[in-house]
Amino acid sequence: MIIVRYADDSVLGFQYEGETRRFLRALQERIAYFGLQLQPDKTWLIRFGRFAAQQCRERGIRKPEAFEFLGAHALLQHAAQ
């Protein structure tokens, strides 16, 4: 697992999609205990790493997703290298 965090913003990286989904469910359950929830429009799963471009093409997606974190545009195609 890789975590990049600043204040209340974070980016988490996992090797396997199953790990990612289990973590997300556990996190949602844990913060719900305190009456909180993740911001739905700021929480999503994307593929990254050296195989992201290939996996996207196989699924008919032109290229891996990108996002902004702390004002910087991040293209995650090569983030795991």
N, CA, C and O atoms as a printed pandas DataFrame, in Angstrom:
     atom_number atom_name residue_name chain_id  residue_number  x_coord  y_coord  z_coord
0              1         N          MET        A               1    0.847   -1.164    0.000
1              2        CA          MET        A               1    0.000    0.000    0.000
2              3         C          MET        A               1    0.898    1.234    0.000
3              4         O          MET        A               1    1.916    1.279    0.691
4              5         N          ILE        A               2    0.507    2.221   -0.779
5              6        CA          ILE        A               2    1.184    3.511   -0.828
6              7         C          ILE        A               2    0.164    4.560   -0.408
7              8         O          ILE        A               2   -0.972    4.555   -0.881
8              9         N          ILE        A               3    0.574    5.460    0.482
9             10        CA          ILE        A               3   -0.322    6.531    0.920
10            11         C          ILE        A               3    0.375    7.867    0.725
11            12         O          ILE        A               3    1.511    8.059    1.158
12            13         N          VAL        A               4   -0.318    8.784    0.070
13            14        CA          VAL        A               4    0.124   10.169   -0.031
14            15         C          VAL        A               4   -0.981   10.986    0.622
15            16         O          VAL        A               4   -2.131   10.944    0.186
16            17         N          ARG        A               5   -0.633   11.726    1.666
17            18        CA          ARG        A               5   -1.657   12.430    2.439
18            19         C          ARG        A               5   -1.223   13.847    2.721
19            20         O          ARG        A               5   -0.053   14.107    3.002
20            21         N          TYR        A               6   -2.174   14.767    2.645
21            22        CA          TYR        A               6   -1.957   16.143    3.042
22            23         C          TYR        A               6   -3.263   16.639    3.654
23            24         O          TYR        A               6   -4.287   16.703    2.974
24            25         N          ALA        A               7   -3.225   16.990    4.937
25            26        CA          ALA        A               7   -4.412   17.427    5.679
26            27         C          ALA        A               7   -5.508   16.372    5.542
27            28         O          ALA        A               7   -5.326   15.236    5.980
28            29         N          ASP        A               8   -6.640   16.731    4.942
29            30        CA          ASP        A               8   -7.728   15.758    4.816
30            31         C          ASP        A               8   -7.824   15.166    3.411
31            32         O          ASP        A               8   -8.827   14.534    3.081
32            33         N          ASP        A               9   -6.803   15.359    2.581
33            34        CA          ASP        A               9   -6.766   14.784    1.237
34            35         C          ASP        A               9   -5.754   13.647    1.212
35            36         O          ASP        A               9   -4.714   13.715    1.868
36            37         N          SER        A              10   -6.061   12.612    0.458
37            38        CA          SER        A              10   -5.120   11.503    0.345
38            39         C          SER        A              10   -5.314   10.739   -0.954
39            40         O          SER        A              10   -6.384   10.761   -1.562
40            41         N          VAL        A              11   -4.260   10.071   -1.355
41            42        CA          VAL        A              11   -4.268    9.161   -2.493
42            43         C          VAL        A              11   -3.674    7.864   -1.966
43            44         O          VAL        A              11   -2.600    7.868   -1.365
44            45         N          LEU        A              12   -4.367    6.761   -2.188
45            46        CA          LEU        A              12   -3.896    5.456   -1.722
46            47         C          LEU        A              12   -3.695    4.557   -2.926
47            48         O          LEU        A              12   -4.516    4.540   -3.843
48            49         N          GLY        A              13   -2.609    3.815   -2.920
49            50        CA          GLY        A              13   -2.318    2.897   -4.009
50            51         C          GLY        A              13   -2.211    1.474   -3.504
51            52         O          GLY        A              13   -1.563    1.214   -2.490
52            53         N          PHE        A              14   -2.842    0.558   -4.206
53            54        CA          PHE        A              14   -2.821   -0.858   -3.861
54            55         C          PHE        A              14   -2.376   -1.661   -5.068
55            56         O          PHE        A              14   -2.548   -1.226   -6.207
56            57         N          GLN        A              15   -1.812   -2.818   -4.827
57            58        CA          GLN        A              15   -1.376   -3.662   -5.938
58            59         C          GLN        A              15   -2.545   -4.371   -6.600
59            60         O          GLN        A              15   -2.571   -4.533   -7.820
60            61         N          TYR        A              16   -3.518   -4.795   -5.791
61            62        CA          TYR        A              16   -4.620   -5.586   -6.330
62            63         C          TYR        A              16   -5.957   -4.879   -6.127
63            64         O          TYR        A              16   -6.192   -4.248   -5.097
64            65         N          GLU        A              17   -6.818   -4.995   -7.117
65            66        CA          GLU        A              17   -8.127   -4.352   -7.049
66            67         C          GLU        A              17   -8.947   -4.863   -5.862
67            68         O          GLU        A              17   -9.651   -4.087   -5.217
68            69         N          GLY        A              18   -8.861   -6.148   -5.576
69            70        CA          GLY        A              18   -9.600   -6.719   -4.454
70            71         C          GLY        A              18   -9.209   -6.073   -3.127
71            72         O          GLY        A              18  -10.068   -5.781   -2.294
72            73         N          GLU        A              19   -7.901   -5.850   -2.936
73            74        CA          GLU        A              19   -7.425   -5.157   -1.737
74            75         C          GLU        A              19   -8.035   -3.770   -1.645
75            76         O          GLU        A              19   -8.467   -3.329   -0.580
76            77         N          THR        A              20   -8.060   -3.101   -2.769
77            78        CA          THR        A              20   -8.582   -1.744   -2.823
78            79         C          THR        A              20  -10.043   -1.703   -2.409
79            80         O          THR        A              20  -10.447   -0.876   -1.592
80            81         N          ARG        A              21  -10.825   -2.599   -2.976
81            82        CA          ARG        A              21  -12.263   -2.617   -2.665
82            83         C          ARG        A              21  -12.527   -2.991   -1.208
83            84         O          ARG        A              21  -13.419   -2.423   -0.578
84            85         N          ARG        A              22  -11.756   -3.945   -0.665
85            86        CA          ARG        A              22  -11.918   -4.311    0.751
86            87         C          ARG        A              22  -11.558   -3.138    1.664
87            88         O          ARG        A              22  -12.256   -2.872    2.642
88            89         N          PHE        A              23  -10.476   -2.443    1.345
89            90        CA          PHE        A              23  -10.073   -1.293    2.139
90            91         C          PHE        A              23  -11.137   -0.202    2.095
91            92         O          PHE        A              23  -11.486    0.367    3.129
92            93         N          LEU        A              24  -11.653    0.091    0.906
93            94        CA          LEU        A              24  -12.659    1.137    0.755
94            95         C          LEU        A              24  -13.910    0.807    1.570
95            96         O          LEU        A              24  -14.449    1.673    2.259
96            97         N          ARG        A              25  -14.369   -0.435    1.493
97            98        CA          ARG        A              25  -15.541   -0.845    2.299
98            99         C          ARG        A              25  -15.264   -0.684    3.793
99           100         O          ARG        A              25  -16.095   -0.147    4.526
100          101         N          ALA        A              26  -14.097   -1.149    4.242
101          102        CA          ALA        A              26  -13.747   -1.055    5.664
102          103         C          ALA        A              26  -13.650    0.400    6.112
103          104         O          ALA        A              26  -14.096    0.747    7.205
104          105         N          LEU        A              27  -13.070    1.245    5.272
105          106        CA          LEU        A              27  -12.954    2.665    5.605
106          107         C          LEU        A              27  -14.332    3.312    5.712
107          108         O          LEU        A              27  -14.595    4.068    6.647
108          109         N          GLN        A              28  -15.205    3.016    4.760
109          110        CA          GLN        A              28  -16.558    3.566    4.797
110          111         C          GLN        A              28  -17.298    3.129    6.054
111          112         O          GLN        A              28  -17.984    3.934    6.684
112          113         N          GLU        A              29  -17.163    1.859    6.419
113          114        CA          GLU        A              29  -17.822    1.366    7.630
114          115         C          GLU        A              29  -17.252    2.028    8.879
115          116         O          GLU        A              29  -17.997    2.392    9.788
116          117         N          ARG        A              30  -15.938    2.183    8.922
117          118        CA          ARG        A              30  -15.277    2.756   10.095
118          119         C          ARG        A              30  -15.684    4.212   10.297
119          120         O          ARG        A              30  -16.020    4.601   11.415
120          121         N          ILE        A              31  -15.661    5.013    9.257
121          122        CA          ILE        A              31  -16.001    6.420    9.451
122          123         C          ILE        A              31  -17.504    6.614    9.654
123          124         O          ILE        A              31  -17.922    7.591   10.276
124          125         N          ALA        A              32  -18.322    5.689    9.134
125          126        CA          ALA        A              32  -19.769    5.755    9.368
126          127         C          ALA        A              32  -20.067    5.600   10.858
127          128         O          ALA        A              32  -21.036    6.171   11.357
128          129         N          TYR        A              33  -19.249    4.840   11.565
129          130        CA          TYR        A              33  -19.394    4.658   13.009
130          131         C          TYR        A              33  -19.372    6.012   13.724
131          132         O          TYR        A              33  -20.010    6.181   14.763
132          133         N          PHE        A              34  -18.636    6.968   13.164
133          134        CA          PHE        A              34  -18.523    8.309   13.744
134          135         C          PHE        A              34  -19.472    9.306   13.088
135          136         O          PHE        A              34  -19.368   10.510   13.322
136          137         N          GLY        A              35  -20.401    8.809   12.266
137          138        CA          GLY        A              35  -21.370    9.675   11.611
138          139         C          GLY        A              35  -20.801   10.435   10.424
139          140         O          GLY        A              35  -21.338   11.474   10.040
140          141         N          LEU        A              36  -19.729    9.934    9.842
141          142        CA          LEU        A              36  -19.080   10.595    8.707
142          143         C          LEU        A              36  -19.229    9.751    7.453
143          144         O          LEU        A              36  -19.605    8.581    7.520
144          145         N          GLN        A              37  -18.932   10.353    6.312
145          146        CA          GLN        A              37  -18.920    9.605    5.057
146          147         C          GLN        A              37  -17.899   10.205    4.116
147          148         O          GLN        A              37  -17.548   11.379    4.227
148          149         N          LEU        A              38  -17.423    9.385    3.183
149          150        CA          LEU        A              38  -16.503    9.871    2.160
150          151         C          LEU        A              38  -17.270   10.742    1.183
151          152         O          LEU        A              38  -18.451   10.509    0.925
152          153         N          GLN        A              39  -16.603   11.739    0.644
153          154        CA          GLN        A              39  -17.211   12.625   -0.349
154          155         C          GLN        A              39  -17.329   11.844   -1.660
155          156         O          GLN        A              39  -16.311   11.566   -2.294
156          157         N          PRO        A              40  -18.555   11.480   -2.086
157          158        CA          PRO        A              40  -18.716   10.625   -3.281
158          159         C          PRO        A              40  -18.098   11.187   -4.557
159          160         O          PRO        A              40  -17.586   10.422   -5.374
160          161         N          ASP        A              41  -18.135   12.496   -4.746
161          162        CA          ASP        A              41  -17.572   13.049   -5.982
162          163         C          ASP        A              41  -16.052   13.211   -5.912
163          164         O          ASP        A              41  -15.431   13.637   -6.886
164          165         N          LYS        A              42  -15.449   12.874   -4.768
165          166        CA          LYS        A              42  -13.996   12.937   -4.633
166          167         C          LYS        A              42  -13.380   11.568   -4.347
167          168         O          LYS        A              42  -12.177   11.470   -4.106
168          169         N          THR        A              43  -14.183   10.523   -4.370
169          170        CA          THR        A              43  -13.701    9.190   -4.033
170          171         C          THR        A              43  -13.985    8.249   -5.194
171          172         O          THR        A              43  -15.144    7.987   -5.515
172          173         N          TRP        A              44  -12.943    7.747   -5.815
173          174        CA          TRP        A              44  -13.135    6.804   -6.903
174          175         C          TRP        A              44  -11.894    5.944   -7.064
175          176         O          TRP        A              44  -10.830    6.260   -6.532
176          177         N          LEU        A              45  -12.043    4.864   -7.799
177          178        CA          LEU        A              45  -10.950    3.940   -8.069
178          179         C          LEU        A              45  -10.475    4.129   -9.504
179          180         O          LEU        A              45  -11.280    4.240  -10.428
180          181         N          ILE        A              46   -9.155    4.165   -9.677
181          182        CA          ILE        A              46   -8.594    4.231  -11.027
182          183         C          ILE        A              46   -7.419    3.263  -11.116
183          184         O          ILE        A              46   -6.796    2.929  -10.109
184          185         N          ARG        A              47   -7.131    2.825  -12.321
185          186        CA          ARG        A              47   -5.983    1.947  -12.560
186          187         C          ARG        A              47   -4.745    2.805  -12.765
187          188         O          ARG        A              47   -4.798    3.861  -13.396
188          189         N          PHE        A              48   -3.626    2.332  -12.219
189          190        CA          PHE        A              48   -2.366    3.012  -12.474
190          191         C          PHE        A              48   -1.238    1.999  -12.426
191          192         O          PHE        A              48   -1.445    0.843  -12.058
192          193         N          GLY        A              49   -0.063    2.430  -12.792
193          194        CA          GLY        A              49    1.094    1.552  -12.810
194          195         C          GLY        A              49    1.500    1.212  -14.222
195          196         O          GLY        A              49    0.949    1.739  -15.189
196          197         N          ARG        A              50    2.464    0.328  -14.333
197          198        CA          ARG        A              50    3.024    0.074  -15.659
198          199         C          ARG        A              50    2.086   -0.651  -16.603
199          200         O          ARG        A              50    2.298   -0.616  -17.815
200          201         N          PHE        A              51    1.042   -1.317  -16.084
201          202        CA          PHE        A              51    0.118   -2.035  -16.955
202          203         C          PHE        A              51   -1.191   -1.281  -17.177
203          204         O          PHE        A              51   -2.085   -1.787  -17.856
204          205         N          ALA        A              52   -1.316   -0.088  -16.618
205          206        CA          ALA        A              52   -2.572    0.659  -16.702
206          207         C          ALA        A              52   -2.982    0.941  -18.143
207          208         O          ALA        A              52   -4.142    0.741  -18.504
208          209         N          ALA        A              53   -2.056    1.398  -18.964
209          210        CA          ALA        A              53   -2.390    1.724  -20.357
210          211         C          ALA        A              53   -2.882    0.488  -21.103
211          212         O          ALA        A              53   -3.879    0.547  -21.822
212          213         N          GLN        A              54   -2.184   -0.621  -20.931
213          214        CA          GLN        A              54   -2.575   -1.877  -21.596
214          215         C          GLN        A              54   -3.955   -2.326  -21.115
215          216         O          GLN        A              54   -4.798   -2.698  -21.931
216          217         N          GLN        A              55   -4.196   -2.299  -19.819
217          218        CA          GLN        A              55   -5.488   -2.718  -19.273
218          219         C          GLN        A              55   -6.614   -1.816  -19.752
219          220         O          GLN        A              55   -7.717   -2.296  -20.014
220          221         N          CYS        A              56   -6.359   -0.528  -19.869
221          222        CA          CYS        A              56   -7.384    0.390  -20.366
222          223         C          CYS        A              56   -7.712    0.075  -21.824
223          224         O          CYS        A              56   -8.884    0.024  -22.199
224          225         N          ARG        A              57   -6.691   -0.136  -22.641
225          226        CA          ARG        A              57   -6.931   -0.479  -24.056
226          227         C          ARG        A              57   -7.751   -1.754  -24.177
227          228         O          ARG        A              57   -8.646   -1.842  -25.017
228          229         N          GLU        A              58   -7.448   -2.752  -23.332
229          230        CA          GLU        A              58   -8.198   -4.009  -23.362
230          231         C          GLU        A              58   -9.664   -3.801  -23.011
231          232         O          GLU        A              58  -10.519   -4.567  -23.456
232          233         N          ARG        A              59   -9.962   -2.784  -22.226
233          234        CA          ARG        A              59  -11.338   -2.477  -21.822
234          235         C          ARG        A              59  -11.982   -1.424  -22.733
235          236         O          ARG        A              59  -13.102   -0.978  -22.481
236          237         N          GLY        A              60  -11.262   -1.032  -23.792
237          238        CA          GLY        A              60  -11.808   -0.063  -24.738
238          239         C          GLY        A              60  -11.701    1.377  -24.284
239          240         O          GLY        A              60  -12.382    2.253  -24.816
240          241         N          ILE        A              61  -10.852    1.625  -23.306
241          242        CA          ILE        A              61  -10.631    2.990  -22.806
242          243         C          ILE        A              61   -9.342    3.499  -23.433
243          244         O          ILE        A              61   -8.329    2.799  -23.437
244          245         N          ARG        A              62   -9.381    4.718  -23.965
245          246        CA          ARG        A              62   -8.257    5.251  -24.720
246          247         C          ARG        A              62   -6.973    5.362  -23.902
247          248         O          ARG        A              62   -5.908    4.962  -24.372
248          249         N          LYS        A              63   -7.059    5.902  -22.678
249          250        CA          LYS        A              63   -5.862    6.053  -21.850
250          251         C          LYS        A              63   -6.258    6.071  -20.369
251          252         O          LYS        A              63   -7.424    6.294  -20.047
252          253         N          PRO        A              64   -5.300    5.839  -19.470
253          254        CA          PRO        A              64   -5.606    5.848  -18.035
254          255         C          PRO        A              64   -6.129    7.208  -17.583
255          256         O          PRO        A              64   -5.838    8.237  -18.193
256          257         N          GLU        A              65   -6.900    7.191  -16.510
257          258        CA          GLU        A              65   -7.446    8.422  -15.962
258          259         C          GLU        A              65   -6.355    9.291  -15.348
259          260         O          GLU        A              65   -5.262    8.815  -15.040
260          261         N          ALA        A              66   -6.661   10.547  -15.177
261          262        CA          ALA        A              66   -5.788   11.494  -14.492
262          263         C          ALA        A              66   -6.641   12.217  -13.453
263          264         O          ALA        A              66   -7.870   12.154  -13.502
264          265         N          PHE        A              67   -6.001   12.892  -12.527
265          266        CA          PHE        A              67   -6.739   13.635  -11.524
266          267         C          PHE        A              67   -5.865   14.754  -10.978
267          268         O          PHE        A              67   -4.665   14.800  -11.251
268          269         N          GLU        A              68   -6.459   15.644  -10.218
269          270        CA          GLU        A              68   -5.726   16.733   -9.570
270          271         C          GLU        A              68   -5.599   16.425   -8.091
271          272         O          GLU        A              68   -6.575   16.042   -7.446
272          273         N          PHE        A              69   -4.404   16.589   -7.554
273          274        CA          PHE        A              69   -4.165   16.414   -6.129
274          275         C          PHE        A              69   -3.351   17.604   -5.663
275          276         O          PHE        A              69   -2.224   17.811   -6.112
276          277         N          LEU        A              70   -3.925   18.383   -4.762
277          278        CA          LEU        A              70   -3.273   19.587   -4.243
278          279         C          LEU        A              70   -2.875   20.546   -5.356
279          280         O          LEU        A              70   -1.822   21.180   -5.299
280          281         N          GLY        A              71   -3.721   20.640   -6.357
281          282        CA          GLY        A              71   -3.496   21.575   -7.450
282          283         C          GLY        A              71   -2.563   21.083   -8.533
283          284         O          GLY        A              71   -2.326   21.796   -9.508
284          285         N          ALA        A              72   -2.023   19.872   -8.387
285          286        CA          ALA        A              72   -1.115   19.331   -9.397
286          287         C          ALA        A              72   -1.841   18.253  -10.189
287          288         O          ALA        A              72   -2.525   17.404   -9.618
288          289         N          HIS        A              73   -1.689   18.295  -11.497
289          290        CA          HIS        A              73   -2.308   17.310  -12.378
290          291         C          HIS        A              73   -1.449   16.052  -12.352
291          292         O          HIS        A              73   -0.247   16.123  -12.607
292          293         N          ALA        A              74   -2.042   14.910  -12.051
293          294        CA          ALA        A              74   -1.296   13.659  -11.962
294          295         C          ALA        A              74   -1.830   12.663  -12.978
295          296         O          ALA        A              74   -3.004   12.294  -12.931
296          297         N          LEU        A              75   -1.000   12.237  -13.870
297          298        CA          LEU        A              75   -1.326   11.144  -14.785
298          299         C          LEU        A              75   -0.683    9.912  -14.185
299          300         O          LEU        A              75    0.541    9.837  -14.077
300          301         N          LEU        A              76   -1.491    8.952  -13.798
301          302        CA          LEU        A              76   -0.984    7.833  -13.028
302          303         C          LEU        A              76   -0.478    6.666  -13.859
303          304         O          LEU        A              76   -0.291    5.575  -13.319
304          305         N          GLN        A              77   -0.258    6.848  -15.110
305          306        CA          GLN        A              77    0.174    5.729  -15.945
306          307         C          GLN        A              77    1.486    5.136  -15.445
307          308         O          GLN        A              77    1.658    3.918  -15.501
308          309         N          HIS        A              78    2.409    5.947  -14.963
309          310        CA          HIS        A              78    3.717    5.451  -14.558
310          311         C          HIS        A              78    4.010    5.699  -13.083
311          312         O          HIS        A              78    5.173    5.674  -12.681
312          313         N          ALA        A              79    3.005    5.934  -12.284
313          314        CA          ALA        A              79    3.219    6.296  -10.878
314          315         C          ALA        A              79    3.836    5.178  -10.064
315          316         O          ALA        A              79    4.518    5.467   -9.080
316          317         N          ALA        A              80    3.638    3.926  -10.416
317          318        CA          ALA        A              80    4.146    2.823   -9.614
318          319         C          ALA        A              80    5.608    2.505   -9.909
319          320         O          ALA        A              80    6.211    1.698   -9.201
320          321         N          GLN        A              81    6.175    3.103  -10.908
321          322        CA          GLN        A              81    7.574    2.784  -11.277
322          323         C          GLN        A              81    8.545    3.567  -10.436
323          324         O          GLN        A              81    9.757    3.430  -10.603
